[in-house]
């Protein structure tokens, strides 16, 4: 029997079969939405663009983001899935200490790259459906489609869009990855979740840069998570706000009351290696491409390559004011071919201070020809000369914040 010949009872029954099969397919929650245009989104997306809040990683064609039929011929429904991931490291994780400071990779990049994990889950789901409907047409997406993942998940009843711009599910909190599948099958849609954030604004209040400019409104250019993934120079304010984050930022999820006590360890591919996600900073600075691929090639944090992570490691050492890192930073300043790395090393040396850092900065100033690096050298030399203060270590309270949120207070 072909798709068009099946009646509503068949689709309702298949929908229930899919829901019951989902846990066995590795899917923690599944919802069904209509494939009607997301007309309510259009004005929001237009305003977002006009204000300059986009990250640049989005689909540029707003019509494709609003109209499923622009990406898939004659869509009838969209299946949205959620897969839960951990929020806590195993007991007794490594800790930063003087001379052995560590960075932090956000929870969204723990374990195997979630794009691969969710694609495998969606492939299982496609196979399950095709066994029952051989002529079904399906197209699955994980961050790669034009549609707005949060809007699909919200319409499909997975959860609500929180003030922190994350989808918050009643069962799993916001510690979930999202994926979707457009299909020509007419599944009856689910009802959206009516729960919301209420009067709570903890995420907005806690955002280190004020990137959450309003409930559900994110200025991506101010978001620490976005900045850690850029490849260029980072301005001084953002360097301080980054703290010791190497990739991503979890602050707005960590403070969310809906996430309190939630930590999911049942998806084996998503469990963290503590030494990988909370690595020593200094060894990252001299890591070659081969070693980087071996260590981080299966992580979502690797998609932009090693340079952003190395730059962020330099920033972290500067924020820690780690005097033991001065020799390796000085060597980067002298020898690294990448201007962004040399400029950031100059900033870090200026932040750390001391005679050895000052000498390295002055020596580099005699040979450096790149304007962007020379500008950072001048500021760093001025900072060293003006400060003359010893490095500051983290207080116990700051160390706790470092462990939980990946931040270092300057």
N, C-alpha and C positions, 0 to 999 in steps of 0.2 A: 504494500500500500504506500502510495506516495504522500509526501508532506501535505499537499493541498487536500487530500481525500480524508485526512484524519480529523475527527471532531474534537470539541473542547474537552470532553472527558479524557481522551487519550493524553492531551497535553497536561492536564491537571495531574493525572496519574504519573506521567513521566517526570514532571516537576517534583513530585513527592519522592519518587525513586532516586532522583539526583540528590535531593536533600539528604536522604538516608545514606546514600553512598559516599557523600562528601568526605566524612572523616577518614574513611578507608582510602580515599584518593589523596589524602594529605591536606585537605582543605578544612579550615576551622570554621568558616561561616560562608554561606552562599546566599545570594539574593537574586531576584528576578525583576527586571525593570522593562518598561516599554522602550521602544526605540524612537519615540517621538522627539522632535527637536527640543533642545534645552534652551528654549527662547528666553527664559528668565535670566539666563547667564549672559546674554549678549551685552546688555547695558553695563553689567558689572565688569566684563572683560574690557570693554571699550574705555571705561573710566580708569581701570587699572593701567591700561596702556598710556592713556593721556597723562597720568600722573607720574609715569616713568617707573612704575613699580615692578615691571617684568624682569625676570632673570636673564632672558635671552635663550634659555633652554627650551622654551615652550614652542609648540606649533605656531608659526607666524600667521597662518590664515585663520582668522577668527571664525569664519563661516564653517570651516571644518571642525572647529572645536565645539560648535553649537549643533551642527547637523550631522547625525550619524550616517545619513544617506550619501554624504559627500565622500565617505570612506568605504562604504559597503553597499552594494546594490540591493535595494528592496529589503532593508532590515526590518525584522518584526519584533525582536526583543534583545535585551542585553543581560548577560549573566555577570554578576560581580562577585568576586571571591576575596576573602581575607585569610591570611596566614599569619599566625601570631609568632612573635619573636621575643627573645629574653630581654629583660631590662637590668639584670644584675649579673655581675661576674661571679664565678664560683667562690666558695669560701677562701679566705686568706689570699686575696689577689696581691700582686706585686705593688709596692708602694714607692713613691719618690723619696729620695734621701739625698743629702748634700753629696755632690759628685756623681750621683746616679739618678738624675731627674728623668721623669717619664712624661710622655705625651698621652693623649687620649683620642681614640677613634670612636665615633658615635655608634650607638647601638644599631643604627640602620645599616652599618657595614660590618657587623659581627658575623662570623661564620662565612658560609659560601655566599657568593653574590646572589642577592634575592631575585634578580632578574632571571637567572638560570633556574633557581628553585621554583619560582612561580610559573615560569614557562613549562617546566616539567609537570607541575600540577594541572595546568590548563590542558596540556597534551593528554594527560590521563582522562580529564573530563571530556575532551573532544572524542577520544576513543570510546568512552562509555556511552556517549550520545549516539555516535555513529553505528554502534552495534545495534541500537534500537531504531535509528532512523538513518539508513544508509545514504539517502540522498540529501542529508542535511548540509547546509553551507555554514561554516563557522570561521571567524577570524579572531584570534586571541592577541591581547596586548598587555605588556607590563612596562609602563612608562614610555612606550614607543608609539602609541597611537595618538591621534589628534584630540580625542575626547578628554575632558577633565575628569580624572579618576575619582576625585572627591564627589563631584556632582553625580556620577554614575552610582557610586557606592551609596550615596544618600538616597537617591531615588529608589534603589534596590532594597532599601531597608537594612543595610548593614549597620548603620549608625548615623550620627548627626555630625555636621561640620562644626568643629569646636572653634572657640575664639582664637585658638592657637593655630588655626588653619589645618589641623589634622582631623581625620575622621575618627570619632570616638565611638567604639562599640560598647554596648552595655555589658557584654560578656568578657571582652579581652582588653578593654580600655583602648588607648590609641597605639598600643604596641602591636600594630598589624601592618603587613604589606598588602597592597591592593593590586588586583588585576581584573581584567574584564574580557568578555567574549561577546562579539556581535554575531547574531545568527538570524537566519530567515525563519526560525521556528517560533510560532506564536504562543509562547508560554504566558500564562496569566501573571500579571505583575504583583509584586509584594507591596505592602503598605510601608511607607517611610516611618522611621522611628520618631516619636514625638518628644522624647527626652531632649533636654538641652543643657547649656552651661549655667543657666539661671543668672544670678547677679555676680558670679565669680569672675574676677579679672586677674587671678594670680599669674597666669601666663603672660599677660600684657605687662603687668608690673615687673615681672622677673626678667623679661627679655633684655639681655645685656646692652643692646644698642638701640632699643626703641624701634626695632624693625616692625613689630606688631603695632601698626599705626591706628588700629581700631579692631573691634571684634571681627575676626575672619578676614582681616585686611593685612597683607604682608608687603612691605617694601623690600623686595628681594635684594636690592643693592646694599641694604643695611643689615641683612641677615648674616650672622656669623657663619651659618652652615654654607650659604652661598659663597661668601668671601673665601672660606677655606678651600673651595674648589676652583677658584679663579687661578690664572697662571701668571698674572702680571705683578706689579708692585702693589703693596697694601699701604694705605695711609697710616700715619702714626696712631691716630685714635683707634682704628680698627686693630692694629697690632696689639695694643694693650687689651682690647676687648676679647681678642681671640684667646688670650691666656695660654694654655698648653693644649688647645684643641688642634689636632692634626687633620681631622676630616669630620665635618658635620658639627652639629650642636644639638644637645638634648634638653636644654634648660626648660623650654616651654612645656615639654612632656613630663619631665621629672617633677615639676611643681604642681602638675595637674592633680586635683583630688580624685578624679575618676581613675587615675592610674595607681593610687595608693595600694601597696601590697601586691601588685600584679607583676609576676615574673614567669615567663613561659619557657619551659625546658623540654617540651615534648617533640619539637621538630629537630632531629639530630643535626641536619645540615646547617642550622642557624646558630648553633651553640658556639660561644667565643673561645678562642685560644687567648688566655690572658696576656701572654708575652707578645702576641701579635697585635692586640687591640690596645694594649697599654705599654708600648715599647720604650726601651731606653732611647733617649733623644740623640746622644752623641753618635752612636753607631749608624743612625739613619743618614747622617750627613755625608758619609763616605760610601754609602751603599751603591753598587753599580746596577746597571739595568738587569743583568741576569739574576742577581740576588733579589732585587726588588720583585721581579716576576715570580721567582720561586716562593717568596714569602707572602706577597700580596696579590699575585695574579688571579687568584680565585675570589678575591674580596671586591665588594662594590666600591671600595675606596681606591681601587687601582685605575679606574676608568679615565682619569685625567693624567695618568702617568706619575712618575716619582717627584717631579719638580715642585708641585704645590705642597706635597707632604714634607719635602726637605725644607722648603721655605718656611713652612709653618713650624717645623722643628727648631729652626733658627730663632724664630719669633719666641717660641716657648722658652728657649735657653736665655734669651734676653729678658723675658718677663720673670724668670726664676733668678736672674742675675747670677748665673752659675759661673764663678771664676774659673772652675776647672775646665770649662769649655773654651776658654780664650785661645789656647794654641790651635785647636781645630778650626775655630772661626777665623782666626788670623790667616790660616792656610787657605781657607776658602776665599777670603778677601784678596789674597795674592794670586791664586792660581785658577779659580773656577771660571770657566768661559762664559757662564750665564750671568748677564748683568743683574737680573732680579736677585740671584743668590748673593752676589757680591754686595749689592746695595743693602739687602736685608742683614747680611753679616755685619756690615758697618753699623747699622742701627743697633744690633744686639750688642756689639762691643761698646758702643756709646752708652747703652743702658747698664751694662755690667760695670764699666769704669775700671779705674786702677792703672798703674804705670804700664803694665804689659799691654793692655788694650789700647792705651794712648799711643804707645810706640807703634803698634801694628797699624793704627789708623793714620798716623803721620807718614809712615813709610808708604802705605798704599796711596796716600794723597800725592806723593811725588811721581807716581807712575800711571795712575788711573787716567784714562782718556774718555770714558763714557760719561756723558753729562749727568745722567740719572744717578749714577754711582757717586760722582763727585759731589752732587748735592747732598746725598746721605752722609758722605764722609765729612763734609763741612759741619753739618748739624751734629754728627756724633762727636767730633773733636770738641765742638763748643760745649756739648753736654758733659763730656768728661772733665773739661777744664772748669766748668761752673760747679759741678757737683762735688767731686772729691770725696764721695761717701762710700762706705763699704757695702758689699752686697747684702741684701736682706733675704732671710730665709722665710719660709712659710710658717705661719702660726698654726697650732693644731686645728683651729676652725677653718683656716684656709686650706689645709691639707685635706680635711673632710670634704670641702667643696670641690677640690681637685678630683677626688675619687668619684664623687657622685655626678658632677656636671662637666668635668674636663676644663675647669676654668682656674685661672690664677689671678688673684687680685694684685694689681700693680702696686 
